[in-house]
C-alpha cells in the first residue's frame, strides 16, 4: 500500500502506540507521521492520571487477547514498573454462577485465573473478611499494575526515535470535503492536513468529532482515586475488586482505592476528587472487607477522566462509515491504557497493510453502533 501522511489526534498512550508501531512497519518512515498533542506535560491526560492496572479477567476473547499483548509489552519495558500481584474479584452468592462461567471462558483463552472459596481466600490473605463472600477469582500471574506514565513515555520515545513528529497544538475542529472525508484539522497553530487521520483524543474524542457532525458517543467521566496509610499492611495484597464496587491495591508503602461516584461524574465538573466519596462509601467498605483498615489516614487524592463509550463501554477502533479516512481509537471506558499496545499495533497494520494481521480488532469497529450490536463486557461480580 502506498505510504500516506498520517495525523494522529492525541499523543497519550493510545495515540503514541499507533505512532510507534506504524513508524516501525516495513517501508514506513516516521517523517510521514505527525502526532498532535495539546499539552506535552499531560497534566489532564488519562494516561498520566490513571491507576494503571492490567487484567485478563474480561468476558470477551478480544479484550483478553489485547491484555495478553499489553502484558508482553509491559514485561519488556522496565520503566513501566509492572507489579504482577494479580487481580482478586470477590463475588457474593448471587455472583457465583457468573464468576464460574467467566472463569471457564478466561482459562480457555489462556488467562491464569484461579477460583477460591472463602476458606482458601482466608488462608492466603488472613486479613481479608469473607463472611459474605461465596467465591473469589484471582489472576495468579499476568495481572497487576504498572506505571502508566512510564508506559506513555516509553511509547512516545519509541515513536520519536523512529522519526515521528509531535506537534504541540490543540485541535479545534475537524473539516470535511463534499464526499464526507476529512480534509483537515483546524488547530490553534493553523490547518493541519493528512491522508489518514486517527482520533485518539481520549475523553475529548466525541466533542471533537461533533465539530464535523460525526456521531462518536465518547464522553468524559470523572473518576476519583484516594491514597491512604494504615497499620494494617495487608501482606501480598492483590488489586481487590469488592462486590460493593470498591477497589483497592498497594501503592508503595501505602494503598490507593476508588469506586463508583456518589453523584455526577461529567466532564464539566472540576477535575478534583469527589469530596464525600471516600468518607461516605469507600472507607466503610474498606473497613468491612479488611477490618484492619478501620484505622487509616487518607494522604492524598486526585481525579482523572474515563473516556466512556456510552454505547457499550468498549473501545471504538477503525474507520467511520460516514468518514472513511478517519480512524477511531477511543472510548475504552477504563481499560485503554492496558490495551494501548495491542490497539496501536492493530491500527498500524490496518494503515500500512490494509488489514489486521496479528489480532483481528474488527469486533471493535464503529460499524457495530449502526447495526445496534453492542459488544458488552459482563460484570465479573
VMD Tcl script that draws the C-alpha trace (Angstrom):
set ca {
  {0.00 0.00 0.00}
  {1.43 3.45 -0.91}
  {2.62 5.43 2.03}
  {0.33 8.18 3.23}
  {0.57 11.15 5.52}
  {-0.92 10.22 8.89}
  {-2.09 12.71 11.50}
  {-2.81 11.27 14.95}
  {-5.01 13.45 17.13}
  {-3.88 12.88 20.70}
  {-0.44 11.93 22.00}
  {-1.46 9.85 25.02}
  {-0.77 6.13 25.31}
  {-3.15 5.11 22.50}
  {-2.01 7.76 20.02}
  {1.66 7.23 20.83}
  {1.24 3.45 20.46}
  {-0.26 3.90 16.97}
  {2.63 6.20 16.03}
  {5.33 3.92 17.46}
  {4.05 0.74 15.78}
  {3.28 2.45 12.46}
  {6.74 4.03 12.25}
  {8.23 0.56 12.74}
  {6.31 -1.03 9.86}
  {8.43 -2.16 6.87}
  {8.77 0.61 4.30}
  {7.34 3.26 6.57}
  {9.14 6.32 7.81}
  {8.27 8.28 10.89}
  {8.58 11.55 8.96}
  {5.18 10.84 7.41}
  {3.53 10.55 10.83}
  {2.58 13.52 12.99}
  {1.06 13.38 16.46}
  {-0.97 16.37 17.58}
  {-0.84 16.87 21.36}
  {-2.12 20.00 23.05}
  {-0.25 19.53 26.33}
  {3.12 17.72 26.36}
  {3.03 17.81 30.18}
  {-0.07 15.56 30.04}
  {-1.40 17.31 33.15}
  {-5.03 16.29 32.46}
  {-4.37 13.21 30.35}
  {-5.96 9.94 31.39}
  {-2.66 8.16 30.62}
  {-0.95 10.14 33.38}
  {-3.79 10.14 35.93}
  {-4.86 6.52 35.62}
  {-4.45 3.97 38.39}
  {-2.75 1.94 35.61}
  {-3.66 -1.72 36.01}
  {-3.83 -4.73 33.73}
  {-6.07 -7.78 33.90}
  {-7.09 -10.74 31.78}
  {-10.38 -11.21 33.64}
  {-12.61 -9.96 30.83}
  {-15.67 -11.61 29.32}
  {-14.74 -11.15 25.64}
  {-11.89 -13.08 23.99}
  {-10.64 -9.99 22.15}
  {-10.15 -7.97 25.35}
  {-8.34 -10.93 26.92}
  {-6.03 -11.11 23.89}
  {-5.40 -7.35 23.97}
  {-4.41 -7.61 27.63}
  {-2.07 -10.50 26.85}
  {-0.24 -8.48 24.22}
  {-0.13 -5.48 26.55}
  {1.38 -7.73 29.19}
  {4.15 -8.81 26.80}
  {4.99 -5.17 26.12}
  {4.97 -4.19 29.80}
  {7.28 -7.06 30.69}
  {9.76 -5.78 28.09}
  {9.64 -2.17 29.30}
  {11.43 -1.75 32.67}
  {10.31 1.86 33.09}
  {6.69 0.66 33.23}
  {7.42 -0.98 36.62}
  {5.00 -3.87 36.22}
  {3.88 -5.45 39.52}
  {2.25 -8.84 38.86}
  {0.38 -9.28 42.14}
  {-2.89 -10.15 40.43}
  {-6.50 -9.05 40.44}
  {-8.81 -10.58 43.02}
  {-12.51 -10.36 42.17}
  {-14.82 -11.19 45.08}
  {-18.37 -12.44 44.48}
  {-21.38 -12.86 46.71}
  {-23.59 -15.91 46.35}
  {-25.58 -14.05 43.70}
  {-22.47 -13.68 41.55}
  {-21.10 -17.20 41.95}
  {-22.57 -18.65 38.75}
  {-21.38 -15.81 36.57}
  {-17.88 -15.92 38.05}
  {-17.66 -19.67 37.39}
  {-18.78 -19.23 33.77}
  {-16.33 -16.40 33.17}
  {-13.53 -18.44 34.72}
  {-14.12 -21.18 32.14}
  {-14.01 -18.66 29.28}
  {-10.90 -16.92 30.60}
  {-8.90 -20.09 31.17}
  {-9.95 -21.37 27.74}
  {-8.29 -18.27 26.28}
  {-5.08 -18.59 28.26}
  {-5.74 -16.50 31.39}
  {-4.11 -17.90 34.53}
  {-7.07 -17.40 36.86}
  {-7.90 -19.49 39.93}
  {-11.22 -19.83 41.74}
  {-11.01 -19.81 45.54}
  {-13.62 -20.42 48.20}
  {-13.83 -18.41 51.46}
  {-11.50 -20.75 53.38}
  {-8.86 -20.61 50.63}
  {-9.14 -16.83 50.49}
  {-8.61 -16.51 54.25}
  {-5.68 -18.91 54.16}
  {-3.87 -16.89 51.50}
  {-4.91 -13.43 52.75}
  {-5.69 -13.72 56.50}
  {-6.52 -10.02 56.71}
  {-9.50 -10.43 54.33}
  {-13.05 -10.69 55.71}
  {-15.01 -13.30 53.74}
  {-18.23 -13.84 55.73}
  {-20.39 -12.54 52.85}
  {-18.17 -13.87 50.04}
  {-19.03 -17.05 48.13}
  {-16.14 -17.13 45.67}
  {-13.02 -15.27 44.60}
  {-11.30 -15.20 41.21}
  {-7.57 -14.47 41.39}
  {-5.25 -13.86 38.45}
  {-2.17 -15.60 39.83}
  {0.04 -14.27 37.01}
  {-0.24 -11.82 34.16}
  {-2.29 -9.29 36.14}
  {-1.46 -6.38 38.38}
  {-0.48 -2.75 37.98}
  {2.21 -0.60 36.46}
  {3.48 2.94 35.96}
  {1.18 4.49 33.36}
  {3.49 7.47 32.95}
  {6.38 5.11 32.26}
  {4.41 3.26 29.58}
  {3.35 6.51 27.93}
  {6.85 7.95 27.89}
  {8.30 4.70 26.57}
  {5.86 4.66 23.64}
  {6.47 8.34 22.95}
  {10.25 7.91 22.95}
  {9.95 4.89 20.65}
  {7.86 6.91 18.19}
  {10.17 9.93 18.22}
  {13.28 7.75 17.86}
  {11.77 6.48 14.60}
  {11.21 9.99 13.30}
  {7.62 10.71 14.35}
  {6.94 14.41 14.90}
  {4.98 15.63 17.93}
  {3.29 18.96 17.30}
  {2.11 20.95 20.31}
  {-1.25 22.26 19.16}
  {-4.90 21.98 20.13}
  {-7.39 20.55 17.64}
  {-10.31 22.98 17.45}
  {-12.46 21.41 14.73}
  {-12.50 18.77 12.02}
  {-13.17 19.78 8.41}
  {-14.78 17.56 5.75}
  {-14.97 17.82 1.97}
  {-18.00 17.26 -0.29}
  {-17.53 13.47 -0.19}
  {-17.67 13.46 3.59}
  {-14.00 12.59 4.02}
  {-11.84 14.53 6.43}
  {-9.89 17.27 4.64}
  {-8.09 18.85 7.58}
  {-7.96 19.70 11.26}
  {-8.16 23.31 12.31}
  {-5.81 23.92 15.26}
  {-4.59 26.92 17.21}
  {-1.45 26.60 15.06}
  {-3.33 26.63 11.76}
  {-4.78 23.98 9.45}
  {-3.15 20.54 9.59}
  {-3.75 18.12 6.73}
  {-3.04 14.47 6.02}
  {-4.37 11.50 4.09}
  {-5.38 9.42 7.11}
  {-6.46 10.75 10.50}
  {-6.60 8.86 13.80}
  {-8.93 10.16 16.52}
  {-7.24 9.29 19.82}
  {-8.22 12.27 21.97}
  {-9.47 10.10 24.81}
  {-12.25 11.71 26.79}
  {-12.50 14.62 24.33}
  {-12.90 12.48 21.18}
  {-16.69 12.75 20.98}
  {-16.62 16.51 21.44}
  {-14.08 16.95 18.63}
  {-15.94 14.60 16.26}
  {-19.11 16.61 16.77}
  {-17.47 19.65 15.16}
  {-17.76 17.77 11.85}
  {-21.28 16.43 12.56}
  {-19.88 12.98 13.31}
  {-21.51 10.88 16.00}
  {-18.88 9.36 18.29}
  {-20.54 8.54 21.66}
  {-17.45 9.12 23.80}
  {-17.64 11.45 26.77}
  {-15.53 12.26 29.81}
  {-16.48 10.76 33.15}
  {-14.65 11.77 36.30}
  {-13.18 9.05 38.48}
  {-11.56 9.75 41.86}
  {-8.61 7.95 43.43}
  {-7.68 8.16 47.13}
  {-4.42 7.21 48.82}
  {-4.28 6.13 52.47}
  {-1.97 4.67 55.09}
  {-2.85 2.06 57.68}
  {-1.10 0.00 60.34}
  {-2.64 -2.99 58.53}
  {-0.04 -4.00 55.95}
  {-2.34 -6.46 54.12}
  {0.60 -8.63 53.11}
  {0.78 -9.80 49.47}
  {-2.30 -7.72 48.65}
  {-3.53 -8.02 45.04}
  {-5.80 -5.49 43.37}
  {-9.09 -6.32 45.07}
  {-12.46 -5.73 43.41}
  {-15.23 -5.86 46.03}
  {-18.91 -6.64 45.32}
  {-19.71 -3.15 46.64}
  {-17.80 -1.59 43.72}
  {-14.81 -0.66 45.90}
  {-11.35 -1.44 44.54}
  {-8.05 -1.10 46.37}
  {-4.41 -2.08 45.95}
  {-0.97 -1.33 47.39}
  {0.99 1.67 46.14}
  {4.47 1.64 47.61}
  {4.14 1.82 51.40}
  {0.51 2.88 51.25}
  {-2.68 1.96 49.39}
  {-4.91 3.54 46.79}
  {-8.63 2.95 46.28}
  {-11.64 4.09 44.33}
  {-15.18 3.19 43.38}
  {-18.34 4.34 41.61}
  {-19.09 8.04 42.13}
  {-21.76 9.20 44.55}
  {-23.03 11.92 42.26}
  {-22.40 13.40 38.85}
  {-19.25 12.35 37.01}
  {-19.50 14.51 33.90}
  {-16.61 16.33 32.25}
  {-17.88 19.80 33.07}
  {-17.14 19.18 36.74}
  {-13.77 20.33 38.10}
  {-11.02 17.74 37.79}
  {-10.95 17.39 41.55}
  {-11.70 14.25 43.57}
  {-15.28 13.83 44.71}
  {-15.22 15.23 48.27}
  {-17.68 12.89 50.05}
  {-16.99 9.62 48.23}
  {-14.15 8.40 50.45}
  {-15.81 9.20 53.77}
  {-19.34 8.09 52.90}
  {-18.77 4.98 50.78}
  {-15.19 3.83 50.36}
  {-13.92 3.92 53.95}
  {-16.88 1.92 55.31}
  {-16.43 -0.64 52.52}
  {-12.68 -0.84 53.21}
  {-13.28 -1.47 56.91}
  {-15.85 -4.17 56.15}
  {-13.56 -6.04 53.77}
  {-10.31 -5.53 55.71}
  {-11.09 -4.91 59.40}
  {-7.59 -3.53 59.91}
  {-8.43 -0.67 57.54}
  {-10.94 0.75 60.03}
  {-8.00 2.77 61.35}
  {-6.42 4.58 58.43}
  {-5.32 8.03 57.33}
  {-6.07 9.47 53.93}
  {-2.91 11.02 52.48}
  {-3.90 12.44 49.12}
  {-6.47 12.23 46.35}
  {-6.72 13.01 42.66}
  {-9.14 12.60 39.79}
  {-8.91 11.72 36.11}
  {-11.31 11.08 33.27}
  {-12.55 7.82 31.84}
  {-13.15 8.11 28.08}
  {-16.54 6.45 28.35}
  {-18.12 4.90 25.27}
  {-21.76 5.44 26.12}
  {-22.89 2.83 23.54}
  {-21.40 -0.29 25.16}
  {-18.38 0.70 27.30}
  {-15.89 -0.91 24.90}
  {-13.29 0.66 22.63}
  {-14.11 2.04 19.18}
  {-11.36 1.07 16.75}
  {-11.39 1.53 12.99}
  {-12.94 3.64 10.24}
  {-16.21 5.53 10.47}
  {-18.50 4.70 7.54}
  {-19.51 8.35 7.25}
  {-15.87 9.48 7.13}
  {-13.67 6.60 5.90}
  {-10.29 8.34 6.26}
  {-10.94 8.96 9.97}
  {-9.96 6.03 12.17}
  {-11.23 5.89 15.73}
  {-9.06 4.79 18.64}
  {-11.08 5.92 21.64}
  {-13.87 5.07 24.07}
  {-12.09 2.34 26.04}
  {-14.05 3.16 29.20}
  {-11.29 2.50 31.73}
  {-9.15 -0.17 30.05}
  {-7.44 1.84 27.31}
  {-4.03 2.05 28.95}
  {-3.56 -1.71 29.22}
  {-4.84 -2.20 25.66}
  {-2.84 0.65 24.09}
  {-0.05 -1.57 22.66}
  {-2.47 -4.01 21.01}
  {-4.66 -1.25 19.57}
  {-1.57 0.62 18.35}
  {-0.19 -2.46 16.63}
  {-3.57 -3.29 15.06}
  {-4.21 0.16 13.60}
  {-0.61 0.33 12.36}
  {-1.23 -2.91 10.46}
  {-4.52 -1.62 9.08}
  {-2.99 1.67 7.88}
  {0.16 0.12 6.41}
  {-1.23 -3.14 5.01}
  {-4.95 -2.56 4.64}
  {-5.98 -5.26 7.12}
  {-5.34 -6.52 10.63}
  {-2.57 -9.09 10.65}
  {-1.75 -10.25 14.18}
  {-5.06 -9.77 16.01}
  {-8.44 -9.08 14.44}
  {-9.81 -5.90 16.00}
  {-12.93 -5.82 13.81}
  {-15.27 -6.61 16.76}
  {-14.38 -3.11 18.00}
  {-15.36 -1.49 14.69}
  {-17.66 1.54 14.94}
  {-20.00 -0.22 12.47}
  {-21.47 -2.11 15.42}
  {-23.20 1.10 16.53}
  {-25.26 1.46 13.33}
  {-26.01 -2.27 13.43}
  {-27.11 -1.90 17.06}
  {-24.86 -4.80 18.11}
  {-23.14 -3.76 21.33}
  {-20.03 -5.61 22.42}
  {-20.82 -5.96 26.09}
  {-18.44 -6.88 28.88}
  {-20.21 -8.90 31.54}
  {-19.60 -7.76 35.07}
  {-17.43 -10.38 36.75}
  {-19.19 -9.87 40.06}
}
mol new
graphics top color blue
foreach p $ca { graphics top sphere $p radius 0.5 }
foreach p [lrange $ca 0 end-1] q [lrange $ca 1 end] { graphics top cylinder $p $q radius 0.2 }
display resetview
